[in-house]
Structures are given as C-alpha cells and as structure tokens.
Amino acid sequence: MQGYSTPHAARGPEARGLFEGHHRGVGDRIKALSAALEAVNSRPETGAPLRDCLNDLRRFAATHFAAEEKLMEDVFYPERADHVRRHRDFLAWLDRLEAASRDEPRRVRAAGPTVVLAGWWEAHALGQDRALSEFLCRGGL
C-alpha cells in the first residue's frame, strides 16, 4: 500500500483516489471475512481461515490508518485526534474478534461482525474520511 511522504502528496482530487483504493481493499477483506464466517457455520474446524481473514483485515486497515494518520499530521488536520481515536476503536474491535475466534469461531459468526464492520467502514468512509478528503481538496491548512 502506498504511504504519504510529504504534506502535499495527496492534496486535491488525487486524495479521493487514494482513499477509494484503500477503502476498496478493506471492503474486499470484509467480503472475504464473510465467506470465512459462512464456512465456520457449516464446519467449525475452519477457525484458522477465519483468523487469517481477521488478521489480514487488521493488517490492511492498520496500514491504511497509519498512512492516513501521517497525512493528517502533515497537513495539520484539525479533526485528527477524533479521527485517530475511531481508527483505534476499529482495530481494538478486530483484536477482540480475533481473540474470540481462537476460543469459539461459531460465537464470532453469531455476533454478525461483517454487518457491523461493513456498517462502521461505510459510515467512516462517508463521514470522517470524506471530511478529510474535502479538507485536502480545499488545500488543507
């Protein structure tokens, strides 16, 4: 995944393209997680692929968040603290799901995490990330 190295690296309309590509990557991983959860429902011994999907989603999201947070720092984004807190909450929730998947994979499926994850992700992309993108398109600072 591409990082951001300068304050001006993702200003203007190109910022939207970077976010959209990252967001598609997370969406694809949420879909893969959904398929892994379906497999757990029919075959509980498939917990390892479920954990793999959760770990892949967490790694990808953490990398995206780190790049986004660096960008927010570089452009002195005024809503950075709240935005970062939301990222941390999302990652902590993924960590709890992964821990639960080690103990009882079916319990994770019963919690319906893909609906929650997809809902959170969409709300975040359309809310906080859109606000950041608009800030960047206005030139930031």
N, C-alpha and C positions, 0 to 999 in steps of 0.2 A: 504494500500500500504506500502511496506517495505521502511524504510528510511535507511540512511547510517550513521553509528555511528563512524567509525574510518577511518583514511586515507587509510587503507589497505583493507577495507571491500569489495570493488568492483574492485579490480585490476585484470588484466589478462583477460582471456576469459570469466570468470563469469560476467564481466561488460556488455558484449554484451547481455547475457541472461536477466539481469535485465532491460536493456533498451528496449529490444524487447518485454518483457511482458508489460511494461508500454506503449509502443507505440501501441501495440495491443489494450490495454484498451482505448486509445484515439481514435484509428480508429473505434472501436466498437461504441463509443459515437457519432462520426461523422455520422456513418450509422444510428443510432437512430435519430439523428437530421434531417437527410434527410427524413426519414419516417414521422417525425412530420411536416416537411415543406410541404410534399405532402398532408397531412391531412388538413393543413391550406388552401391550394389551393382550396380544394373542400368544406371545412367547416370553414369559418373564425373564428367561435366561439371557435375553438380549439387552441386558442393562449396560454392558460395555459400550455398544454402539451409541446408546443414549448419552452416556457420559462423554464419549468422544464428540458428539454433536454439541453438547453443552460447553465443553472445553473449547471447541473451535469457535463457537459463537462468542464466548467470553474473550478469547484472544483477539478476534477480529474487532469486536466492539471496543476493547481496551486500546487497541492500536488506533482506531478511528478517533476515540475520545482524546487520546494523547495528542494527536495531530491537531484536532480541533481546539484543544485547550492551549496548545502552543500558539496557534493562530490568534486566539482570543487575547492571550497575554501580549503578543506582538503588537496588536492594534489597540490595546488598552480598552477592550470591550467592557462597557460599564456593567453589564449583567453577568459577568464572568463567574462570580462566586456562586450564584444560584444555579447557573448552568452546570458548573463542575459538580456541585452537590447532587444534582439529578443524575449525572453520569455515575457518581459513586454509589448512589442508591440502586441503580440498574445493575451494576457489577456485583454489588453485595447480594442482590436477589438471585442472580445467576449462581453465585457461590453457594447460596443456601439450597438451590435446586440440585446442584451437582452433589452436595453432601447428602441430600435426601436420596438421590438416585443410587448412591452406594449402598444404602440400607434397604430401601424398598422401591424399586423402579416403578411399580404399579401405583404407588402413592403419589409419585410425581405426575403420572399421567392423569390421575383422578383430580389433581389440583387444576387441570386445564391451563398449564402455563403458556401454551402457544397463543391462546386468545389474549391473555394478559400481556405477554411480550409484544405481540403484534400491535395491540392497542396502545401500549406505552410508546413503542417505537414510532408509530404513526403520529401520535399526539406530540411527541418530542420533535419529530421532523417538521411537522406543520406549525408547531408553536415556537419553541426555543431556537431550533436551527433555522427556521425561516426568519426569525427576528435577527439572528446573527448574520444571515445572508443579506438581508436588507440593509443592515448596518454597513456591511462590507461594500455593497453596491453603491451606497451613498458616499463611499470613500473613507469610512471609518473615522476614528478620532473626532 
